[in-house]
């Protein structure tokens, strides 16, 4: 969930406190609606901060509407997979360096996000499963993936695609969302509800999608690693991220055979998408080039070497 610093309007807090006492089922329905509601993005936030070369726009018919995106260049294809409330051009800082290394880059807006049409849940609503399905549909239409760069919930959607048999050589997770239970903890504090509403919301969620635990990334990766070879992975997370847990990414890197981990400081959840060091780490990793000890991977370490 994205909220302004210190944003806890008294009216919303009082509403959830009252619902907790007298109508927890109604409170759970309201949490459900908010949970699947995609946050609006301002024009200021969406403005490009880097100059991009000309792209080839595309439209892909997907279920209830059209998914829109863009591609650049030729060569092995890197797909950019945004997270909840994100959009393809959020990754703009990564595009010129990847093109310079000879990659083709494909970015798209998931259903109900950015310039794409509403999806299964209607306008401004969506699910992680729909994000994963739309991603696989884009890849099916635009060719096999050499690499994927996934941010936040996009990383969870990628793992769901991996569970469905998706193949790729190299993957980068940026600020990965790894545990829906943590997300619910954030909602509980942000909205001000208590255990009665939480219990009923979990029941509603489980009826529709299965237990929250099924979406915990670490054990899912452990099960996948037992039955198939996983792609090479770089995990990047900022220690000060307030929306997703850096500890979750540390656990994922430990569970994922051969994963690299890079922890940053002071970037939060979104600045990681435009930080020069993170962009360079991603470029080097996807290119498969050996970085010097003083280079962009100076903060990276093998997961197997950590205590």
C-alpha positions as CSV (number, residue, x, y, z in Angstrom):
1,X,0.0,0.0,0.0
2,X,1.2,3.5,-0.8
3,X,0.4,6.4,1.4
4,X,1.8,9.8,2.2
5,X,4.1,10.1,5.1
6,X,2.1,10.5,8.3
7,X,-1.2,9.9,6.3
8,X,-3.7,8.6,8.8
9,X,-6.9,10.6,8.4
10,X,-8.9,10.7,11.6
11,X,-12.2,9.9,9.7
12,X,-10.8,6.7,8.2
13,X,-9.3,5.6,11.5
14,X,-12.6,6.2,13.3
15,X,-14.6,4.3,10.7
16,X,-12.4,1.2,10.9
17,X,-12.4,1.4,14.7
18,X,-16.2,1.5,14.7
19,X,-16.5,-1.3,12.2
20,X,-14.1,-3.4,14.3
21,X,-16.5,-3.2,17.2
22,X,-19.9,-3.4,15.6
23,X,-19.6,-4.7,12.1
24,X,-16.3,-6.6,11.4
25,X,-17.8,-8.3,8.3
26,X,-18.5,-4.9,6.7
27,X,-15.0,-3.8,7.7
28,X,-13.6,-6.9,6.0
29,X,-15.5,-6.1,2.8
30,X,-14.0,-2.6,2.9
31,X,-10.5,-3.8,3.4
32,X,-11.1,-6.3,0.5
33,X,-12.1,-3.4,-1.8
34,X,-9.1,-1.3,-0.7
35,X,-6.7,-4.3,-1.0
36,X,-7.5,-4.8,-4.7
37,X,-7.8,-1.1,-5.5
38,X,-4.9,0.2,-7.7
39,X,-3.6,3.5,-6.3
40,X,-3.7,6.5,-8.6
41,X,-0.5,7.9,-10.0
42,X,0.0,11.6,-10.6
43,X,1.2,13.1,-13.8
44,X,4.2,14.4,-12.0
45,X,5.2,10.9,-10.8
46,X,4.7,9.5,-14.3
47,X,6.9,12.1,-16.1
48,X,10.0,10.7,-17.8
49,X,13.3,11.6,-16.1
50,X,15.5,10.3,-18.9
51,X,15.5,10.7,-22.7
52,X,14.4,7.6,-24.5
53,X,14.9,6.6,-28.1
54,X,11.9,6.0,-30.4
55,X,9.9,3.0,-29.5
56,X,7.5,0.6,-31.2
57,X,4.2,0.8,-29.4
58,X,2.0,-2.4,-29.3
59,X,-1.4,-3.4,-28.3
60,X,-2.3,-6.9,-27.2
61,X,-5.8,-8.2,-26.7
62,X,-6.0,-9.8,-23.3
63,X,-9.2,-11.2,-21.8
64,X,-11.4,-8.2,-21.1
65,X,-9.5,-5.5,-23.0
66,X,-6.2,-4.3,-24.4
67,X,-2.7,-4.4,-22.8
68,X,-0.5,-1.6,-24.1
69,X,3.3,-1.5,-24.2
70,X,6.4,-0.5,-26.1
71,X,9.5,-2.2,-27.4
72,X,13.0,-0.9,-28.2
73,X,15.9,-2.3,-30.1
74,X,16.9,-5.8,-31.3
75,X,18.7,-8.7,-29.7
76,X,18.0,-10.9,-26.7
77,X,14.8,-9.6,-25.0
78,X,14.6,-8.1,-21.6
79,X,11.1,-7.8,-20.2
80,X,10.3,-5.1,-17.6
81,X,7.6,-6.2,-15.1
82,X,6.2,-3.4,-12.9
83,X,4.5,-3.9,-9.5
84,X,1.2,-2.8,-7.9
85,X,0.2,0.7,-9.1
86,X,3.3,0.8,-11.4
87,X,3.7,1.2,-15.2
88,X,6.2,0.1,-17.8
89,X,8.0,3.4,-18.2
90,X,8.8,3.3,-14.5
91,X,11.9,1.5,-15.6
92,X,13.0,4.2,-18.0
93,X,16.4,4.6,-16.4
94,X,17.2,1.0,-17.3
95,X,16.3,1.2,-21.0
96,X,19.2,3.1,-22.6
97,X,22.0,1.1,-20.8
98,X,20.3,-2.2,-21.8
99,X,19.9,-1.0,-25.4
100,X,23.6,0.0,-25.5
101,X,24.5,-3.6,-24.4
102,X,22.6,-5.0,-27.4
103,X,19.4,-6.0,-25.8
104,X,15.8,-5.6,-27.0
105,X,13.6,-4.2,-24.2
106,X,9.9,-4.7,-23.8
107,X,7.8,-2.8,-21.2
108,X,4.0,-2.9,-20.8
109,X,1.3,-1.7,-18.5
110,X,-0.7,-4.4,-16.8
111,X,-4.5,-4.5,-17.0
112,X,-6.0,-1.5,-15.1
113,X,-2.6,0.1,-14.9
114,X,-1.2,3.0,-16.9
115,X,-2.5,3.1,-20.5
116,X,-3.9,-0.4,-20.5
117,X,-7.7,-1.2,-20.3
118,X,-9.4,-2.4,-17.2
119,X,-9.0,-6.1,-16.3
120,X,-10.9,-8.8,-14.6
121,X,-11.8,-6.8,-11.5
122,X,-12.9,-3.7,-13.3
123,X,-11.4,-0.2,-13.6
124,X,-8.6,0.6,-11.1
125,X,-8.7,-2.8,-9.5
126,X,-6.6,-5.9,-10.1
127,X,-4.8,-9.0,-8.7
128,X,-1.3,-10.4,-8.7
129,X,-2.5,-13.4,-10.6
130,X,-3.8,-11.2,-13.4
131,X,-0.4,-9.4,-13.5
132,X,1.3,-12.8,-13.9
133,X,-1.1,-13.9,-16.6
134,X,-0.7,-10.6,-18.6
135,X,3.1,-10.9,-18.4
136,X,3.0,-14.4,-19.8
137,X,0.7,-13.2,-22.6
138,X,3.0,-10.4,-23.5
139,X,6.0,-12.8,-23.7
140,X,4.0,-15.3,-25.8
141,X,3.3,-12.5,-28.2
142,X,6.7,-10.9,-28.3
143,X,9.1,-13.8,-28.1
144,X,11.1,-15.7,-25.5
145,X,12.7,-13.8,-22.6
146,X,16.5,-13.7,-22.1
147,X,16.0,-11.6,-18.9
148,X,13.4,-10.1,-16.7
149,X,13.6,-7.1,-14.4
150,X,10.7,-7.1,-11.9
151,X,9.8,-4.6,-9.2
152,X,7.8,-5.1,-6.0
153,X,4.7,-7.2,-6.7
154,X,6.0,-7.8,-10.2
155,X,8.6,-10.1,-8.6
156,X,5.8,-12.2,-6.9
157,X,4.0,-12.3,-10.3
158,X,7.2,-13.5,-11.9
159,X,7.5,-16.4,-9.4
160,X,3.9,-17.4,-10.2
161,X,4.8,-17.5,-13.9
162,X,7.9,-19.5,-13.0
163,X,5.6,-22.0,-11.2
164,X,3.6,-22.2,-14.4
165,X,6.6,-23.3,-16.3
166,X,8.0,-19.9,-17.5
167,X,11.7,-20.1,-18.6
168,X,14.3,-17.3,-18.7
169,X,18.1,-17.1,-18.2
170,X,18.5,-14.1,-15.9
171,X,16.2,-12.3,-13.5
172,X,16.6,-9.1,-11.4
173,X,14.2,-8.5,-8.4
174,X,14.0,-4.9,-7.2
175,X,12.3,-4.3,-3.8
176,X,10.5,-7.6,-4.2
177,X,7.1,-8.2,-2.4
178,X,7.7,-11.6,-0.8
179,X,5.0,-12.1,1.8
180,X,1.3,-11.0,1.7
181,X,1.1,-11.4,5.5
182,X,3.5,-8.5,5.9
183,X,1.4,-6.5,3.4
184,X,-1.7,-7.1,5.6
185,X,0.3,-6.0,8.7
186,X,1.0,-2.7,6.9
187,X,-2.7,-2.3,6.0
188,X,-3.8,-3.0,9.6
189,X,-1.6,-0.2,10.9
190,X,-2.4,2.2,8.0
191,X,-6.1,1.7,8.1
192,X,-6.5,1.1,11.9
193,X,-8.5,-2.1,12.0
194,X,-8.1,-4.9,14.4
195,X,-8.2,-8.7,14.7
196,X,-11.9,-9.2,14.1
197,X,-11.8,-7.4,10.7
198,X,-8.5,-9.1,9.9
199,X,-9.8,-12.6,10.5
200,X,-12.8,-12.0,8.3
201,X,-10.7,-10.4,5.5
202,X,-8.3,-13.4,5.5
203,X,-11.3,-15.7,5.2
204,X,-12.6,-13.8,2.2
205,X,-9.2,-13.8,0.6
206,X,-8.7,-17.5,1.2
207,X,-12.0,-18.4,-0.4
208,X,-11.0,-16.6,-3.6
209,X,-7.3,-17.2,-3.9
210,X,-6.2,-19.7,-1.3
211,X,-4.3,-19.1,2.0
212,X,-2.0,-16.0,2.3
213,X,0.8,-18.4,3.1
214,X,0.6,-19.9,-0.4
215,X,2.0,-16.6,-1.7
216,X,5.0,-16.5,0.6
217,X,7.9,-16.5,-1.8
218,X,10.7,-18.2,0.1
219,X,9.1,-21.7,0.6
220,X,7.7,-21.5,-2.9
221,X,11.1,-21.0,-4.3
222,X,12.4,-23.9,-2.2
223,X,9.8,-26.2,-3.7
224,X,10.6,-25.0,-7.2
225,X,14.3,-25.5,-6.8
226,X,13.7,-29.1,-5.9
227,X,12.1,-29.9,-9.3
228,X,13.7,-27.6,-11.8
229,X,16.8,-25.5,-12.4
230,X,16.0,-21.8,-11.6
231,X,17.4,-18.9,-13.6
232,X,20.3,-16.8,-12.4
233,X,19.0,-14.2,-10.0
234,X,20.1,-10.8,-8.7
235,X,18.1,-9.5,-5.7
236,X,18.3,-5.7,-4.9
237,X,16.5,-4.2,-1.9
238,X,16.8,-1.1,0.2
239,X,17.1,-1.5,3.9
240,X,14.8,1.6,4.5
241,X,12.0,0.3,2.2
242,X,8.8,0.8,4.2
243,X,6.5,-1.0,1.7
244,X,8.2,-4.3,1.3
245,X,10.7,-6.0,3.6
246,X,14.4,-6.2,2.9
247,X,14.5,-9.2,5.2
248,X,12.1,-11.0,2.7
249,X,14.6,-10.4,-0.1
250,X,17.4,-11.7,2.0
251,X,15.5,-14.9,2.7
252,X,14.7,-15.3,-1.1
253,X,18.3,-14.9,-2.0
254,X,19.2,-17.6,0.5
255,X,16.6,-20.0,-0.8
256,X,17.4,-19.3,-4.5
257,X,20.5,-21.4,-5.6
258,X,23.4,-19.1,-6.6
259,X,21.5,-15.9,-6.1
260,X,23.3,-12.5,-5.7
261,X,22.1,-10.0,-3.1
262,X,22.6,-6.3,-3.1
263,X,21.3,-4.2,-0.2
264,X,21.2,-0.4,-0.5
265,X,20.5,2.4,1.9
266,X,18.4,5.5,1.5
267,X,16.5,4.6,-1.7
268,X,13.3,3.4,-0.3
269,X,10.8,1.5,-2.4
270,X,10.8,3.6,-5.6
271,X,14.1,5.5,-5.9
272,X,15.7,2.0,-6.4
273,X,14.2,2.3,-9.9
274,X,16.3,5.2,-10.9
275,X,19.4,4.9,-8.8
276,X,22.6,4.9,-11.1
277,X,24.3,2.2,-9.1
278,X,21.3,-0.1,-9.1
279,X,20.8,0.5,-12.9
280,X,24.5,-0.3,-13.5
281,X,24.4,-3.4,-11.3
282,X,21.4,-4.6,-13.3
283,X,23.0,-3.9,-16.6
284,X,26.2,-5.8,-15.6
285,X,24.3,-8.7,-14.3
286,X,22.0,-9.1,-17.3
287,X,25.0,-8.8,-19.6
288,X,26.7,-11.6,-17.7
289,X,29.9,-9.5,-17.4
290,X,32.4,-9.8,-14.6
291,X,32.5,-6.7,-12.5
292,X,35.7,-5.6,-10.8
293,X,35.9,-5.5,-7.0
294,X,35.5,-1.8,-7.1
295,X,32.6,-1.9,-9.6
296,X,28.9,-1.8,-9.3
297,X,28.7,-5.2,-7.6
298,X,31.0,-4.2,-4.7
299,X,28.0,-4.6,-2.4
300,X,26.9,-7.9,-3.8
301,X,27.6,-11.2,-2.1
302,X,26.8,-14.8,-2.9
303,X,23.8,-16.0,-1.0
304,X,25.6,-19.2,-0.1
305,X,28.4,-17.2,1.6
306,X,26.1,-15.4,4.1
307,X,25.6,-16.7,7.6
